[in-house]
Every structure is written in structure tokens, then in C-alpha cells.
Amino acid sequence: MKFIREMKPGDRISDIYFCKARTSATTKNGKPYDNLTLQDKTGNVDAKVWDPNSAGIDDFEAGEFVEIMGEATSFNGMLQINVKRARKCREGEYDPAMYMPVSSRNNDEMFAELMKLISSVKNKYLRAVLDEFFVNDTELVAGFRKSSAAKSIHHGFIGGLLEHTLSVANLCDYYCKNYSTLNRDLLITAAICHDIGKVKEISPFPENDYTDDGNFLGHIVIGAEMVHEVTRKIPGFPPLLDRELRHCILSHHGQLEYGSPKKPVLMEAVALNMADDTDAKLETFREIRENATEPGWLGYNRLFESNLFDTRVEY
């Protein structure tokens, strides 16, 4: 099988891929064409069907497995597939495990590292919150370990939520070593719980799309609600600590226009926002570089509001 990560411009493509998205559009001249997002376990690639009404293009939808025949090209420095023929596949022709993107890191090792961070939290109330989520709630743990951290922006793969959470928590741990005024127990707990709402916001693979709760509420509100449901069951949980923990979650996107109901007012909330933003942006940049066909200029990116450059060049 020709994995997406191995594709280069000029390659002839003739393999089965998971169709993650299919939308119709028209050219400036009014000619119809289809935009596809094809996926395998190594990533996603954009594809174009320039003649969707031709006899060689089967009727298929997003969420189905399709045999694609075409050619890999480069558009604005990014890989793209020009599809000549497409056939809807039958069950048994493919192994679904080959088409779901998975973290490059070992899931067991990441979870063990996360549990080590949890064991370092000394405040009995905050530790009780973490234990309730990550020790006692086996169903949540199973979903958390398999979930992606986003539909498409960053860490959009199985294990992505765990990988992102661990990276953010490790950054926060680093901050605590350099800024002694930070409440480490609060910050580490908030970091580990900051995206916990994503287990309910985004459906599991292969769908990996927003649920009703995700569309109505979003992971920030969901996460704050989940935490409050736990804290109010813990005898004697300090009301101020409950508010501080939920505030860190509610403000971790930093700005109202980025989806946070509140802007950070705690030092720990500021630190969490910075850690979350750092990991999200660096991972996004990594994924853009990884999907680029060649080093150099990578084109304009809306997240960074800049034309990005790949520094992997020899001087």
C-alpha cells in the first residue's frame, strides 16, 4: 500500500483510502468538481475529482472506503491527488486499522507518564479529582486514550488527546520549576483536565466529528461541567479551589474570540493558556511540515497569519 506520508509529486496512485470528506464545488468557469479528503493511518491528503460525472467515478460518500486511481501533484507546496477513477469498496477489501491515523508515540508509555504526573499531585482534593477521572472511571480512560485532540487542526489522530494533554502538563511542570509562585498542584491538575471535555465533544474514529454536545456546548464548557460534577461529590472540597480549577479550564484558550468564556485571571490560568497554545501551534507546524512535498516556503496559514517556511534545508 502507498501510504500518504510516502507520496511524492509525480507518483501514480492506485490504492484504497478512507474518504474523510467529500464536498462539491464549481470552478470559475462554472464546471463542477469535488473536493476530497483522503486518509490513512499516516495522515490526510487533499484530492480533486475534476470530472465527478464521468463513468469512472463511483457514487460514494464521506465515511466510506474508496479505491483511488490518479496522480500525486503539488499545489502551493502541499501534496494533492488528482483523481481519475474512484471505486467504492466492499467490506472485506480493506483493514480499517490501516486507515485510522495514530499517534507516533506509544499509548501505554504516554499514559504511564501521565499517571506519574498525577501521582505527584499532593493536594488531597485535587488528587481525588484526578483519581476519579483517570483511575476510577475506566470508561472515560478508554475513551480518553483513543480520542483525538481536534477534528483537523492539531493532534487529529487516535491518541492525540493523550499526547496533547501530556505535552501541556509537561510544559506546565517546567513552568513550575522556573516560577516558584505558581501553585503546582492546581496547574498540573488543570493541565491534565483542560481538554477532558473532548471525550464528549468529538466522536471516536473513524467518524472523528463533532457530537451534539460538541456543537451545542463545546469542550471547554463540557470539561468545566465534568470537573464540577466530580468536585461537588468530594466531601469538604474547598469552594474557592473548585472555582479556580474550573476557571483554568474555562479560560485556557486565552481570549473570548478563541472560544474561552473567560479570560485568564489567575497566574496558573495564564500559564495553562501559554502551554496549550505552545503545544497546539508547534504540533500544527510539525504536521504542516510533515505534509509538505519539499522544504522551503509552505504557503499562507490562517492559524499563524503568515506564509510559513520549512527550515529543514542544508546551509
C-alpha positions, 0 to 999 in steps of 0.5 A: 500500500502507498501510504500518504506520508510516502507520496511524492509529486509525480507518483501514480496512485492506485490504492484504497483510502478512507474518504474523510470528506467529500464536498462539491464545488464549481470552478470559475468557469462554472464546471463542477468538481469535488473536493476530497479528503483522503486518509490513512493511518499516516495522515490526510491528503487533499484530492480533486475529482475534476470530472465527478460525472464521468463513468469512472467515478463511483457514487460514494460518500464521506465515511466510506472506503474508496479505491483511488486511481490518479496522480500525486501533484503539488499545489502551493507546496502541499501534496494533492491527488488528482483523481481519475477513477474512484471505486467504492469498496466492499467490506472485506477489501480493506483493514480499517486499522490501516486507515485510522491515523495514530499517534507516533508515540506509544499509548501505554508509555504516554499514559504511564507518564501521565499517571506519574504526573498525577501521582505527584499531585499532593493536594488531597482534593485535587488528587481525588479529582484526578483519581476519579477521572483517570483511575476510577472511571475506566470508561472515560480512560478508554475513551480518553486514550483513543480520542483525538485532540481536534477534528483537523487542526492539531493532534487529529489522530487516535491518541492525540488527546493523550499526547496533547494533554501530556505535552501541556502538563509537561510544559506546565511542570517546567513552568513550575520549576522556573516560577516558584509562585505558581501553585503546582498542584492546581496547574498540573491538575488543570493541565491534565483536565483542560481538554477532558471535555473532548471525550464528549465533544468529538466522536471516536474514529473513524467518524472523528466529528463533532457530537451534539454536545460538541456543537451545542456546548463545546469542550471547554464548557463540557470539561468545566461541567465534568470537573464540577460534577466530580468536585461537588461529590468530594466531601469538604472540597474547598469552594474557592479551589473548585472555582479556580480549577474550573476557571483554568479550564474555562479560560485556557484558550486565552481570549473570548474570540478563541472560544474561552468564556473567560479570560485568564485571571489567575497566574496558573490560568495564564500559564495553562493558556501559554502551554496549550497554545505552545503545544497546539501551534508547534504540533500544527507546524510539525504536521504542516511540515510533515505534509509538505512535498519539499522544504522551503516556503509552505504557503499562507496559514490562517492559524499563524497569519503568515506564509510559513517556511520549512527550515529543514534545508542544508546551509 
